[in-house]
């Protein structure tokens, strides 16, 4: 992969996307929990190997949900961190440019 010489980043868009991904992950996790609760409630009427199979199914769903939620939340966090770093770099570089122009002191 070749990086372009000029990189333009929509910092507020990146932060908004980070928040959106996090919100969607929360909704997905809640829906998965509702599905597991529904199956668990229905399982009380099942016996033997059918009950065991439902138990294994819901356990599998819970593990998958946890794994996916952790991964998605990690992506959301990485996007938010990237937005913060780009904002910091933008502010720092703007301050350096102001300092060059007419000897203005850089902002912290």
Secondary structure, DSSP 8 states (H G I E B T S, - for coil): ----SS----HHHHHHHHHHHHHHHHHHHHHHHHHHHHHHHHHTT--HHHHHHHHHHHHHHHHHHHHHHHHHHHHHHHHHHHHHHHHHHHHHHHHHHHHHGGG-----
